[in-house]
Structure formats: C-alpha cells, structure tokens
Amino acid sequence: MTVHPFIEAEKHAGHSVKRACELLKVSRATYYARRTAAPGPRAVRDAGLTGQITAVHTRSRGTYGAPRVHAALQHDGAVCGRRRAARLMRAAGLAGVHRRRRHLTTVPDPRAAARPDLIARGFQPDPTGLDTRWCGDITYLPTDEGWLYLATVIDIASRRIVGWETADHMRTDLVADALTAACRQRRPMRPVIFHSDRGSQYTSRQFAALADQFGVRLSVGRTGQCRDNALAESFFATIKRELLDTRTWPTRAAARIAIFDFIEGWYNLHRLHSSLGYLSPADYETTHAA
C-alpha cells in the first residue's frame, strides 16, 4: 500500500506527523512501515502480469476484453485467473471494445425464386466440415468519398473469411466477386452450400448462374430473421467494433487497405474466437487438419 497522501502533505508542510496520524486514526509505526516497505510478492507478480496483459491488449489492437486477454495469457503460458486479469485490466485502464447496433442493408426481391434454408442456424464449428458450408452478407461504411460496401464469404466450420470484396455499390457484382474469390482461393473438393439472407443480390439470376458454374448450392434464411444468418452478422459486428467504427475514413482506398490488413493479417491468422476454443481460424484449421 502507498503512504497516505494527507500525512505526506502534512509532513512536507512542516506539520506534526504524530498529529496527522491521530487525525486519521493511523499509528505512526504503521505509517513508517508502509513508507519504507518494499512491494510484496503479489504486487511484484501483479506488475509483471500487467505488463503481459498490456502487451496482449496492444497486439489485439486494443480490442480484447478480459476473456480473450485471459485466453491469450494461457496460450503464452502465464498463470493468471480470469478475474485477476479483469482486475488488473481495470487497474491499468484497459478495456475491450463493445458492439454497436448494425443497420440493415437487405433489400429483398419479391420476384425472386424460392430457395430453401439448408443451414437451419447450424453455425457450429466443425473441423471435419471445412469448405462444405459457407455464409455471407453485405455491410457498409461511410468515407469522405462516399459509401464503401463490403461483401464476405465465411467458412462456417472454421470462422475463416475465405472470400471478400469491396466496391462503391451494392450490385450483384459485389457479392459475385466475393464468391468467386472464395472458390478460387479454397478450391473446394466437395459440394459447398452458400447461405445468405434474401437480399436481391443473392437471389438474382446472375448470382444463381455463378453458383451453378462453381457447383455451389444456394441457401437463404427467412425474411426478417437476422439469426438465420447470425455468423455473417457476428463478423460484421466484430469488424465494425474493432476497426470500421474506430476512426473516420478519408478515402475508399484507405478503408480497403485497412480491411485487407484486418481480415488477412489479423482476423484469419491471429484473432482468438471463443467458439473455436480460443484459437484463431488458421490455428483451428491447422490443429484439425489431420
């Protein structure tokens, strides 16, 4: 414990330490013992853990809260409970970022052909199901040049972003380019289901023809049911919370570069996911590759 600041002030002002201790009901022996005592073993350990916690929080770009910080410490071999990690984060003034509400971008096409829901909210990770179930959606962010739209394709089994694209429009070309990127990058050896909402881009004839070309089966959720595409919604909440809403974007090019760095340099390779047992998508796929 630190020396009481009132007693120290009284001493420096030339007043009686004895009188100050009496006013605060503290013995002079306790005051001098605390004034000269070295930090205890627990305080030393807390200081070391605070340094490790700060390093983890910095690596996470200031986004991790106590659960992920604790998981990262365990990966690093540190001995620290979750409550202790939370306490030390509070003491150091560190906190994770919080989710903001997302605006809807889905514009359904009432003339679109009916398609089934082949996922039925089955978004559980599955190490044996890589490249068999994908999902995707569209989000947007404002820049000083106008809106920038982001379309994604996510492997449900590992949470990895396997395809994505940005554009200054929400036309079908945007989602088609994202699906094309996923198919060319992953080259799935088994039939793939791609799940989306009922937005007009995903239910268009152009997108259906592209899916047939790649051998992809299309699946859609119900109208107005965001949980039917919960994994895609969750990723957008994460990237908005941890990147897109953290600053202003002067140009679309600057935003795209930041999105590339976030997805390819951080999210896929290093960001810990609670649903994956606090592994990153890349580590999850590598761990279960056999």
C-alpha positions in Angstrom: 0.0 0.0 0.0 1.1 3.6 -0.6 1.7 6.1 2.1 -1.4 8.2 2.9 -1.1 11.4 0.8 -2.6 13.6 3.6 0.1 12.5 6.0 2.9 13.1 3.4 1.5 16.6 2.7 1.4 17.4 6.4 5.0 16.3 6.8 6.3 18.3 3.8 4.4 21.4 5.2 6.4 21.0 8.4 3.4 19.9 10.5 3.4 17.1 13.0 3.3 13.5 11.6 2.0 12.5 15.0 -0.9 14.8 14.9 -1.8 13.8 11.3 -1.7 10.1 12.3 -4.0 10.9 15.2 -6.5 12.7 13.0 -6.6 9.7 10.6 -6.5 7.1 13.4 -3.3 5.6 12.0 -0.4 4.6 14.1 2.9 6.2 13.4 4.5 2.7 13.4 2.2 1.7 10.5 2.8 4.9 8.7 6.6 4.5 8.8 6.4 0.7 8.0 4.4 1.4 4.9 6.5 4.3 3.9 9.7 2.2 3.8 8.4 -1.2 2.9 9.3 -2.8 -0.5 6.4 -4.1 -2.7 5.2 -7.6 -1.6 5.5 -10.7 -3.8 1.9 -10.4 -5.0 2.4 -6.8 -6.0 5.5 -7.8 -8.0 3.6 -10.6 -9.7 0.7 -8.2 -10.5 3.2 -5.7 -12.0 4.6 -8.5 -14.3 1.2 -9.7 -15.3 0.1 -6.1 -16.0 3.0 -5.8 -18.4 1.9 -9.1 -20.2 -1.7 -8.0 -20.2 -0.7 -4.7 -21.8 1.3 -6.4 -24.4 -1.6 -8.8 -25.3 -4.1 -5.8 -25.4 -1.7 -3.9 -27.7 -1.3 -6.9 -30.0 -5.1 -7.1 -30.2 -5.2 -3.5 -31.5 -6.9 -2.5 -28.2 -9.9 -4.7 -28.9 -9.6 -7.6 -26.4 -11.7 -7.7 -23.2 -10.8 -9.8 -20.2 -12.0 -13.2 -21.6 -9.7 -13.1 -24.7 -6.8 -11.5 -22.8 -7.1 -14.3 -20.3 -7.1 -16.9 -23.1 -4.1 -15.3 -24.7 -2.2 -15.3 -21.4 -2.9 -19.0 -21.1 -1.6 -19.6 -24.6 1.6 -17.7 -23.6 2.0 -19.9 -20.5 1.1 -17.3 -17.9 -0.6 -18.4 -14.7 -3.4 -16.0 -14.2 -7.1 -16.4 -13.4 -9.8 -14.7 -15.4 -11.0 -12.5 -12.5 -7.4 -11.4 -11.8 -6.9 -10.5 -15.4 -10.1 -8.4 -15.4 -9.0 -6.7 -12.1 -5.5 -5.8 -13.5 -7.0 -4.6 -16.8 -9.3 -2.2 -14.8 -6.4 -1.0 -12.7 -4.4 -0.3 -15.9 -7.3 1.4 -17.6 -7.6 -1.2 -20.3 -10.9 -2.3 -21.8 -12.2 -4.1 -24.9 -14.4 -2.5 -27.5 -18.1 -3.0 -27.4 -20.6 -4.0 -30.1 -22.7 -1.4 -31.8 -26.1 -1.9 -33.4 -25.9 -2.7 -37.2 -28.1 -1.1 -39.8 -29.9 -3.3 -42.3 -28.7 -3.5 -45.9 -31.0 -6.3 -47.0 -33.4 -5.4 -49.8 -35.5 -8.5 -50.7 -36.7 -9.1 -54.2 -40.4 -10.3 -54.1 -40.0 -11.7 -57.6 -37.0 -13.9 -56.6 -37.3 -17.7 -56.9 -37.9 -19.6 -53.7 -34.9 -21.2 -52.2 -34.6 -23.5 -49.1 -32.7 -22.9 -45.9 -30.1 -25.6 -46.0 -28.3 -24.4 -42.8 -31.2 -24.0 -40.3 -29.0 -21.9 -38.0 -26.4 -24.7 -37.9 -23.4 -22.4 -37.3 -21.4 -24.6 -35.0 -17.7 -25.1 -35.8 -16.9 -28.4 -37.4 -13.3 -29.5 -38.0 -14.5 -32.2 -40.5 -16.7 -29.8 -42.4 -14.2 -27.3 -43.9 -15.4 -25.9 -47.3 -18.8 -27.6 -47.1 -20.8 -24.7 -45.6 -20.2 -21.1 -46.3 -22.2 -18.0 -45.5 -22.0 -14.3 -46.4 -23.6 -10.9 -46.3 -23.0 -7.2 -47.1 -22.2 -4.3 -44.9 -21.1 -0.7 -45.5 -19.1 2.2 -44.0 -19.0 5.9 -44.8 -15.9 7.6 -46.2 -15.3 11.2 -47.2 -15.7 10.0 -50.8 -19.0 8.2 -50.2 -20.1 4.7 -49.1 -17.8 1.7 -49.3 -19.6 -1.7 -49.3 -18.0 -5.0 -48.1 -19.2 -8.5 -49.1 -17.8 -11.6 -47.3 -17.8 -15.3 -47.6 -17.2 -17.2 -44.3 -16.4 -20.8 -43.8 -18.9 -21.8 -41.1 -16.7 -24.7 -39.9 -13.6 -22.5 -39.0 -14.9 -18.9 -39.0 -12.3 -18.1 -41.6 -13.1 -15.3 -44.1 -12.4 -17.3 -47.3 -13.5 -14.6 -49.8 -14.4 -10.9 -49.7 -14.7 -7.9 -51.9 -15.3 -4.1 -51.6 -17.0 -1.7 -54.0 -18.7 1.7 -54.2 -22.0 -0.1 -55.0 -24.3 -2.9 -53.7 -25.0 -4.5 -57.1 -24.8 -8.3 -57.6 -21.2 -7.9 -59.0 -20.1 -7.2 -55.4 -21.3 -10.5 -53.9 -20.4 -12.4 -57.1 -16.8 -11.2 -56.9 -16.6 -12.3 -53.2 -17.9 -15.8 -54.0 -15.5 -16.0 -57.0 -12.6 -15.1 -54.7 -13.6 -17.8 -52.2 -13.9 -20.5 -54.8 -10.6 -19.7 -56.4 -8.8 -19.4 -53.1 -10.2 -22.6 -51.5 -10.9 -24.8 -54.5 -13.3 -27.0 -52.5 -13.2 -30.7 -53.4 -16.7 -31.3 -52.1 -20.1 -29.7 -52.8 -20.4 -26.4 -50.9 -23.6 -24.7 -49.5 -23.5 -20.9 -49.6 -26.0 -19.4 -47.2 -27.2 -15.8 -47.2 -30.2 -13.6 -46.5 -32.9 -12.9 -49.1 -31.3 -9.7 -50.4 -31.8 -9.1 -54.1 -28.1 -9.5 -54.9 -28.1 -13.1 -53.5 -31.4 -14.1 -55.1 -30.6 -12.7 -58.6 -30.3 -14.8 -61.7 -26.7 -13.6 -62.1 -25.7 -14.9 -58.8 -27.5 -18.2 -59.3 -25.7 -18.7 -62.6 -22.3 -18.1 -61.0 -23.1 -20.5 -58.2 -24.0 -23.2 -60.8 -20.7 -22.5 -62.5 -18.8 -23.3 -59.3 -21.1 -26.1 -58.2 -22.3 -24.2 -55.2 -25.8 -24.8 -53.7 -27.6 -21.7 -52.6 -29.4 -21.4 -49.3 -31.3 -18.5 -47.8 -32.8 -17.6 -44.4 -36.2 -16.4 -43.7 -37.3 -12.8 -44.3 -36.6 -10.5 -41.3 -34.8 -13.2 -39.3 -31.3 -11.9 -38.7 -30.5 -15.0 -36.7 -30.8 -17.1 -39.8 -27.6 -15.6 -40.9 -26.1 -15.0 -37.4 -22.5 -15.8 -38.2 -22.2 -13.3 -41.0 -23.9 -10.7 -38.8 -21.5 -11.5 -36.0 -18.4 -10.9 -38.2 -19.7 -7.5 -39.3 -20.4 -6.6 -35.7 -16.7 -7.5 -34.9 -15.1 -5.6 -37.8 -17.3 -2.6 -37.1 -16.5 -2.6 -33.4 -12.8 -3.3 -33.8 -12.0 -1.4 -37.0 -14.6 0.4 -39.1 -16.2 2.5 -36.3 -12.9 3.4 -34.6 -12.0 6.3 -36.9 -13.0 8.3 -39.9 -12.0 7.2 -43.4 -10.9 9.9 -45.8 -10.9 7.6 -48.9 -12.3 4.3 -50.0 -8.8 3.1 -50.8 -7.6 3.8 -47.2 -10.6 1.8 -45.9 -10.0 -1.1 -48.2 -6.3 -1.3 -47.2 -7.4 -1.3 -43.5 -10.0 -4.0 -44.2 -7.4 -6.2 -46.0 -5.0 -5.8 -43.1 -7.7 -6.6 -40.6 -9.0 -9.8 -42.4 -5.8 -11.2 -43.8 -3.3 -10.0 -41.3 -5.3 -10.2 -38.0 -8.7 -11.9 -38.1 -7.9 -15.0 -40.0 -4.5 -15.6 -38.6 -4.4 -14.3 -35.0 -7.7 -13.2 -33.5 -8.9 -15.7 -30.9 -12.5 -17.0 -31.2 -14.4 -18.2 -28.1 -16.4 -20.6 -30.3 -13.1 -22.2 -31.5 -11.8 -22.8 -28.0 -9.9 -19.5 -28.2 -8.0 -20.4 -31.3 -7.7 -18.3 -34.5 -9.4 -19.7 -37.7 -6.0 -20.5 -39.1 -4.8 -22.3 -36.0 -8.2 -24.2 -35.8 -7.8 -25.4 -39.3 -4.2 -26.4 -38.8 -4.9 -28.1 -35.5 -7.6 -30.3 -37.1 -6.0 -30.7 -40.5 -5.3 -34.4 -39.9 
